[in-house]
């Protein structure tokens, strides 16, 4: 049995390569596809995965660009799928994968912790089964017309699938001249996503400036998502702020930070589950996975920029104490969870798809 998995984002790369390993251990064949995207290709190249089929490209920040890129990718990708004839398709919300699978009568599995994503209007109704964290539940998916019995809940957050397998090589600290527990990492929102926008990047730059002003003795590290974002940051920020210009392989830069400020979902979860003090600056309604981590005490969401600044200063006054406290709490919470990649792989192996 050949399982086709379509990878669109860095999070999906780590999640699905973990799932790939589990499926192969169960005796299944796996084919991975991806696209030309500046957040993903460097990761694929860095780990030496020349077996992943690259088809199409990211459409950029505009709706028209996304639409044109998706249509073009669907046409090219369909040829590969027709020729390889997989028995099952898996994605985390790939409109191309869901549409091609539907057109070729291939069952499509959707594995996602973001029911609010706009792509689910297309992907969820075309999916034979949806896998999602237990804290999200089934209700958010039923609005797409999905039957509750087609939804499987797993008791784990997605980063559990890859965190223990990620390298913690401290060479990245030497690369950026960083000292363990002596720097703050900041990651902005996905401003090119259809549900956000350019104005968030401007607000993010002002936040970085303010944090740099109050973090004396600590480095401020920004992890942009795009090349044009890097350029804008370089143009407006002084040399006291360190900019990570390419995607980093491994979790060391998060693990050894004194705190993390995140505008998205995945790295916020990663940092929290590693025991790093985390502050969420997600600009919209919080995803349920982040709300869960807030309720568990692993993430804080300051009301405004001044309160965020005060919270960060409090952490920096006694980093060792807070890191130890959060690490203990994160360990206890992780022990209650199961690896979702393992759960999904075993379901595929024993299900009607085989």
N, C-alpha and C positions, 0 to 999 in steps of 0.2 A: 504493500500500500504506500502510495506517495502522498505526502502531506505538503501542500504549498503554503508558505507563510510570506506575507507581504509586509515589509518593514519601511516605515515612513519617517520615524523620528529617533533621536538617540535613546529615549526611554524604551521604545519598541525594540531597538537593536539589542539592548541588554536583556529585556524580558524574553524576547523570542529566541535569542541564541541559547538562553537557559532552557526554554521549552524544547528547542531543537535537540539539545543534549539528552533530555529525558525521553523524548520520542525515539531517538536512535537507540538508547539503552533498552527500549522495549521492542526493538526489532523493526521499527518503521523507517521508511525512507523519507527524507526531508529535502525540499527545494526552497531556497530563500531568494526573494527578489527585493530590490530596493530602487531608489531613484537618485539622481544627481541633486544633492542638497548639501549645502555647506556645513550643516550641523551633523550630517550622518557620514558622508564619504570619508572624512578624515579618520573617523573611528574605525570604519571598515578597513581602510588602508593600514592604520596603525597596528591592528591586530592581525594583519596578513590574511584577511579573508577574501582571496581572489576567486572563490567559488560562488559568491553571491552575485546574482544576475542583476545588473544595473539597467533599468529601463525608465526613460522619461526623466522629467526634472520637476523641481519645486516651482510653483507658479508665482511666488513673490507675495507682496502685500495687498495687491488689488484683487477684487472679486473677478474681474475680467481675466486677469492673469491666471488666477487659480483655475477658472473654468477652462480656459484654452489648454493649459498644461494637463489637466485631468483628461480632457477628451483626447488629446494627442497621445498621452501615456496609455490610455485604454486601448487604442488601436494597436499600438506596438506590443503591449503586454499580452493582448489576446492571442497573438500569433505564438508566443512562447507557451502559453497555457494550452492552446489547442494541440501543439506538437508534443508536449510533455504529458498531457492527460492525467493530472492529479485526481485522486479520489476525494480529497477534502481540501478546502481553502480556509486559512486562518488569518485574521487581521485584527487590528485594534481600532478599526474605523477607517479602512481604506475604501473610498468610493469605487475605485477601479477594481479592486479585488472582489468586492461584493457584487458589483454589476456583472463582471465577467463570469464569476461563479454562477450567478443566477442564469445568465444567458446560456451557459453550457450545462446546466442542471447538475452542478457540483455543489454539495452542501457547503455552506459558509458558516464558520464559527467566529463570533465577535467576542474578543476578550478585552474588556475596557472598564476602567474605574472613573470614566468621565461621561456619564449619561447626558450632561448638559451640552456636550460638544455638538455643533451644528451638523457634522457629518452623519450623526446618528439618524437623522431624518431619512437619509438614504440607506444607511448600512443596517440599522436594526431590523426593519421590516423584511430585509432580504436574508436574514441570518437564521439558520436552522436552530442554533443554540447560542445563548449569550452567557458568558462567564463574567461575574462581577463580584467585588468584595461584599461580604455579609453586611457591613455597615451601610452600604448603599441600598441594599434590599431590592425587591422586584418592582415596586411601585413606579420609580422614575422611568423604568423601561416600558411599562405598559402603555404610556401615553403615545408610543410609536406604533401601537397596535400589536405589540408582542404579547403572546399568551404567557401567563405566569409559569406554566409548566415547562416552557422553553427556556427558562432562566435558571442557571445554576449558580449558587452562592458559594464562595470559598472564604474560609476564615483566615485571611491574611491580607496585608497590604502588598501592592505589586513589587516594591523594592526588595521584599523578602526573597524574591526569586533569584536575585543576583548579588545582593550585598556581600554574602559570605564568600562569593567567588571572585569578587573584584580585587585587583591588586592594590596594596597600600604602600606602594613604592614611594619613599620620601624624596626621590630624585626631583620630583616636580617642585618641592620646596626649595631645593638648591637652585633650580632653574630660574625661579622668581625671587631668589634671595629672601626667603621667608624662614622664620623661626617657629617651631612648634608652639601652638597655643598663644601666638603673639601677632595674630592678624585676624581681620574680619573679612568674610566673604560676602559679596552682594551679587545677587542675580535678579535682573529685572523681569518684567512680564513679557510674554510673547506678543510684542506690539504689532507684529505683522499678521497675527491671527485675525480671522474674520470677525471675531467677537470682541476684539480690543481696538487698537488704533494708534496712530502716530503720536497723539498727544501724551500718551503714557510714557514715551521715551523722554520727552522734555521734563516731565515731572520726576522721572527717575534720576536724571542728571542732577537736578537740584537736590535731591535726597542724598546722592553720593557726596556732593559738595559739603552738605551739612555734617554728615558723618565724619568726613575727613577732618573737619575743623575740631571735632571733640574727641578724636581718637589718638591723642598725643601718646607717642611711645608704641603704638600699634599700627601695623600696616593695614591699609584698606585695599582689598583686592576685588576687582569687578570682573565678572564672567559674562561677557556679552554673548549674544546668540548669532549675530550676523556681522559680515565684514563692514557694511556701511554703518552699523552701530558702533563698531570699533573705531572707525574714522571720526565719527561725531564725538565720541568720548575723548579721543586723543586731541581733538581740536579745542575742547572746552575745559578739560581737566588738566591740572598741573601734574608734574612728575611725582608728586607724593602719593598719587593713586596708581596702583599697579593693575594693568589690564591684561587678562589672559586672552590672547588673540585667537587661539585655536581650541577646539574641544579637547578636554583632558581625559585620557584613558585611566580609569581607576578612581578611587574615592579618596585618595590621600589628601588632596587639597581641601576637601570638606572635613574629613576625620580629624585633622590636626589644627583646625581653625578654632579661634576662641569663641566665635559665634557666627551664625549664618542668617542673612536677611534675604528672603526669597519672595519673588513676585509671581512664581509659578507653583506647580504642584509636585513634580517628581523630585527635584533636588531638595525641596522642603521636607518631603517624606524621608528621603535618604539621610539627610543631616539629622533629623529628629530621631530616626531609628538607630543612628550611630551614637546618640547621646550628646550631640552638639546643641547648645542653646540656640533656639530658632525663633525668628520673628517673621511672621507672614505679612507681606504688603500686597497680597493679591487684590487687584483693584475692583473686582466684581463680587457678586455673591460667592462666598467661600464654597469650594467643592466639599462634599461630605467627608472625604478622606482627611482634609485639613481640619475641618470642624472636629472630627473624632480625635485627632492628635492634640487639639486645643483642650478638649474635655479631659484627656489623659494627662495633661500638664506638660507635654513635650514641646508644644508650640504656643507662642503668645501672639496676639494680634493687637498691637497698640492702636489707640483711637486715632492718633494723628502723628505728624512728624515730631513735634516736641516730645510727646510721650515716648515715641520710639527712641529718640536720642537719649532720654533719661534712662530707659531700660538698658540700652547698650552700655552706657556709662556704669550702671550698677554691676553688670556682668564683668566689665573690665577691671573693676576694683578688686575682684577675687576670682579670677578665671579658674584656678585649680579647683576651688570648692564647687563652683557651678558645673564644671565639666564632670567631676566625679559624681555629683548628685544626679545629673541628667543621664549619665552613662548607666548608673544603677537602675534608674527608672526605665530607660529604654530596653535594657536587658530583660527586665521583668515582663514588659509588654510584648516583646518579641517572642518570649517563651510561650505565650498563649496563642501564637499564630502558626499557621501551616504554610508551606511553600506553594504558592498558586501554580507555578509551572509544573510541579509534581502532580497536583490535583488535576489539572487540565490534561496532562499527558496520559494519566491512567484512565480518565474518562474517555478520551479519544480511543485508546487501545481497546477498551471493553464495550464501546458503544456500537450503535447501529451503523457508524460510519466505516467500520472495518469490514 
